[in-house]
Amino acid sequence: MFADRLARVSGSGTLKVAAEAERLRRAGHNVVDFGAGEPDFPTPEHAKAAAKAAIDANFTRYTAAAGILELREAICARYKTDYGVDITPGEVLVTNGGKQALFNAALALFNAGDEVITHAPYWPTIPEQIKLVGAEPVIVQTRSDDGFAVHAEAIVAAITPKTKAIVINSPANPTGALVDEDTLRTIADAAAARGIWVIVDLCYEKLIYEPVPHNFPRVLFERHRDRTVIAGSASKAYAMTGWRCGWTIAPAALTSAFNTIQGHSTSNVTSITQRAAVAALNGPQEPVTQMLEEYRRRRDAIHGWLTAHPGIKCVKPKGAFYLFPDISGLLTKAVPTSADFSQALIEQEHVAVTPGEAFDAPGYVRISYATSMEQLREGATRLLRFAETLQPAKAER
């Protein structure tokens, strides 16, 4: 009945968790939701004010599919300020979030039978989009005992004559790991020598906890600009997930292809959202810093609470707003997988987490700390109480 391509893809595990949490809330349960992959902060006031002004000015019609020039110029200016790179508006296309940015790239670049390398644990949309367009994801695993580090030699070793692109996500969802600049340089050089595209998902680029070098745009522009795609987003940096505003930065010819695809699919991002994004990018950046500081405080707190139990091991994330603990030490015959663990946790304690199976990492769960400290404390208390029923901490000491 349905298209054959749908047999190749799976539904979103993160959205399934959100739906289950909402179902329990509607049934009257007090749910602690650690599944949400979005900031709990309000959109900055100056961005909201710009949106209201756009409505009052009747700025409510279609815009160019690529986005208004003012917004594309604001994206260029932001990257000039943050990364010291020169970008022209003709290299920028405004998308309905980072997800469409990546999908436009998949539609424009990948043919059936092409191989596309990425690293795991991964954000599930990356391999599923690759499969949706008929290409084959090639997965390079990373390990928690190595800090989920991406190693250039492993990526390069995965290259074959069929390789069309390499997709890098840093900071990574779900691990919070960073790819270092030297690793990216080696990958970029290998890709340039073979004519392979490099696509970087930088949607969490503003949420890096320590002042480490992470100038991906400059590294790639210096080595491989003619086959680089940058996917960015206002969602995480400016707490604008519901506004749906992302972008691609790519060579002008490829950006033109993205424009064709988007012109025949969604057309422009909402006009009001575009005005809000201009204000977010051009306006005060203090709200971004304030969010980052609060995420750091939350990260440190919940990491400490959970790892006090000997059955829970967790690398402290360097970016984004997720913990990705290894809970394999808590698994039992009755609860043999992280998927079973997550289901039992929400049923018994009404705490929603995303099982590692959604990220090609069984034995782990993803915990979003994009929620209040009070909710984090309550959720951690419930999770640890559930952990005690599986593997009592005292018995292991």
N, C-alpha and C positions, 0 to 999 in steps of 0.2 A: 504493500500500500504506500509506504513512504520511500523517499529517495535512499539509494544504497549507501550514500555517505553517512547517514545517521547510524548505520550499523557499526561504524568505526569509532564513534565517539561516545563518551559517557557524560552523564549529568554532573553538575557542579556539586561536589561534596560539601563545600562551604555553604551553598544556598540551601542544601538539605538540612543542615544544622540550624540555620536561621528559621526555616519553616517549622521544624520540630519545636524550637524554643517558643515561637509565636503560638503554636497550637497549645502548648502547655499554659502559656500566659492567658490565653482566651478561656481556658478551663479553670482559671482562678489560682494557678500555682505561682509562687514567688520564684521566678527563674533568675539565676545569675548567668548571664550570657557572655561567655568567653569566646564565642564563635565569630563575633562581628569584626570584619576587617575594615573598620572605618573609624575615624576620630569621633570622640564623644564631645568635642569642643564645638562651640558655635562658630559659624563663618565669621570672619573679622567684620567689624561694624562698617568699615569703609567700603567693603565689597557689597554688603547688603544695601548700603545707602546708594551705591551706584546702580544696583538693580532696581531699587524703588524709583530712582530718578529716570531710568530708562522707561519704566512703565508710564510714569507721569508724562514723559515726553513722547509717548506713543511709539517708542522704538520697538515695535512688536511685529514687524514684517519679516519676510525672508531676507537673508543676507547672502552674500556670495557663499557658495558651498565650502570654500576653503577657509572662511572666517573673515571678519572685518579686518581691514588693513591695520587699524589701530591696535587690535589684539595681536596680530602677527608681529607688528613692530614692538609691542610690549614684550613678547616672548624673546625676540632678538635682543632687546635691551637687557632683559633679565640674565640671559646667558652670557652676554658681554660683561656684565657686572660680576656675575658669580664665577665665570670660568675663563674670561678673557678671550673668548672666541668671537669672530665676526660671522654673523649669519644674516642673510637677506630675507625679506618677507616671502620671496618666491621659493624659498626652501622650507617654508613652514606651512603646515595645514592643521587647522583646528578640528578636533575630533570629539565624538561623544564619549569622553573618558579615555583613559589609557588603553582600555580593552579594544576599542575600535581602532586606535592607533596601531596596535599590534596586528589586528585582523586585516586592516588595509594593506599592511606590509605582506602578510601571508598571501592575500589574494593577488597582489601585484607581482610577487616574486617567485612563488613556489608552483611548480608543475607536478603532476602525478609522477610518482617515482623518485622525486628529489629527496635527498636526505637533509635534515636540519638538526644540528647538534644543539643540545641544551643540557643544563646540569640539574641534578636532583639532590635533595628534595626540591620539588618545583611547585610554582603556582600552576594549578591544573589547567588553566586556560591556555597556557603556552603550548603544551603538546596537543591539546584537543583542537586548537585552531590549525595547527600543522596538519593534523589528520583530516580536518574538515575540508581542506583544499586538495586532499589526495596525496600529500607528501608524507614522508616517514620520519617521525621523531627518533633521533639517536640520543640515548640518555647516558650521560657521564655521571656516575654516582659520586657523592662526597660523603665524608664520614664525620660523625659527631666527635670521635676521639681526635680528630684533626681540625676541630673547629668549623666543620663544614666548608673547609677551604676548597676553592676551585683551583686546580693546578693546570697550568698551561700545557704541560706535556700530555696530560690525559685528554684534554680537548683536541690537541693537534693529532694525537694518536688515533682519534676517532674519525679523522677526515678520510674520505674516500673520493674516488672520481665522481661520485654522485652527490657529494656535499654541495648544497646551494647556499647555506647560511649557517651562522652560529648565533644563538640567542643567549645573551647574558643578562641576568637580573641581579642588580646590586644597588642598595641593600636587598637581600633576598627575602622573599616571602616563600616559605614560612620560617626560615631559620634565623633571619636577622644578620646573616653573615655578609661580609664585604669581599668583593674581588679587589685585589690590590692592583695598583697601576702597572707594576712590572709584569704581572700576569697578563693584564690586558694588552700591554705592548707586544708581548710574545705572540699572543693570539692574533692580534691585528697584523703583525708582520707575516705570520703564516697564512692568514686569510688573503692578504694583499698579494702574496707570491702566487696564489692559486686562483685569484679572481672570485673569492667567496665573500658574500655579504656578511657584515657584522651588525646585528640588531641588538641594541641595549635598552632594557626596560629600566628607566630611572624614576619610576613613579614614587619611590621613597627617598629620593635624592636629598631632601631637606631634613631627613630624620636619621642623622648619623651622630653618634653620641660623643665621639672623641675627634679632635682636629687632625685626622689622618688624611694623607693625600688621596683624593678621590675625584680627580678632574678628568672624567671619562671623555667629555667632549673634546678637550684639548688633545688628549692622547690619541684619540681616533682621527681627529682632523689633521694632525701632523703626520699620520702614517697611512691613513686609508680612507680619506674623506669621500672619495668618489663612490665608495660602496659601504657607507655607514648610514644606519637609520637610528635615530634617537627617539624613543617614545617617552613622553613626559605627561604630567598630569597636575591639575590644580587640586585634585581630590584630597590627597593626604597632606600636602604642605599647608593648604589653606582651609582644611575642614570643609570641603565643597563636594563631597561624594554625590549628593543628590542633584547637584547642579549639572553634572555631566559635562566636564570640560577637560580634554586632554589635547595633545598635539604630537605631530611628528616633525622632526627636522631631518631632512634628507636632500640628496641632490635634486636640483630643480626639475629634471626630466622625470624622476621617480615621483616627486611631489605632484607633478601634473597628472601622472597615472593615478595617484591616490585621489586627486580631485575628480577624475572621471568616475572612479569607483564610488566615491561618496555622493557624487551628483546623481547617481542612479540608485542609491540606497537610502540613506538618511537625509541627504542634503545638509544644510547648515546646522550647527549647534544652535540652540535657542538664543535668539538675539539678546534677550535680557541677561542670560548667563554670560554671554560674551562681554557685555559691559561690566559685569561684576568681576570677571576674570582680569580685565584691564586694570581695574582698581586694585585687585589683590596683588598683581605682579608689579605695578608701578608705585603702589602705596607703601605705608610703613610695614616693615618686615618683623617688627617686634612680636606680633602674635605667633609667628612661626617659632621664634626662639623660646617664647613662653611655653608653647606646647611641648617642644623638645625637652625643656627642663623638667616639666611635669612627667613626661613619659620616662625620663631617666629615673626619677624618684620612684615611680611605680614599678619599673623594671627591677630595680634593686630590691624593693620590698618583696614582691611576689617571688622573685628568684630565691631570695633568702628563706622565705616561708616554706616553699615547696621542697627545696633541696635539703632541708633539715631532716626529711624522711629518707632513710638509706635506700629505699626502693625507687627513688626518683632522682635521675641524673640529668643535668641540663647545662648546656653551653650558654654562657651569658651573651645575649645578642648584642651586636655592635651597631645595629641600625634597625629601622622599622619599629613596630610595636607588638611583636609576638615573642613568646617563649615557645620553644619546641623541645619539651622534655622527653627523655627516654623513659617510658614507664614499663619497659619489658620486665623489670624486676618485680612488678606488681601482678603480673599475669599469672593465672592459675588454670587448672583444668576447667573450672566453671566459667572463667573469663579468660579465654585463651588468646585473644587478639586485641589490638588497640581499638578496633571497631566495636568489639563487644564491650570493652572497657568504657568507651564513650557512651554507648547506648545504656549500659547499666548505670552510669553516673548521672545521666539526665533523668532516667526513670526513678532512681532511688534518692538522689540528692538535688535534682533539678538544677544541675550545673551543666551548661552546654559548652562542649569543647569539640574541635574538629579532629577526627581520627587521622592518624598518619597515613593510612591507606589512600586518602585523597591526594597526598603529595608524593606518592611512590615511596613511602617510608613507614612500613608497618612497624609497630612497637613504639611509636611516638604519638603524641597529640599536640595540636597547636592551640595555644592559649593566647587570646588577644588581651592585652592589658590597656586597651583603649576604653577604659571605664573608670569610675571613681575609685579612690583608695578604699572607701567603705565597701564597695562591691567586690573589690579585689580581696579584701580581708575576709569577707563572708564566703566568697567562692572558694578561697584557699582553705578555709576552715572546713567547709563541706567536702572538698576534694580529699583533704588529708583524713577526714573521718571515714570516707569511703575507702581510702587506701589502707587504713588500719583493719578494715574487715577482710582485706585480701592478703596483706602481708604485714602483720603487726610489727611496728618499728622496734619495740622492746625485744622481740624475739631475735632480731638480727644484730643486736648490739653485743 
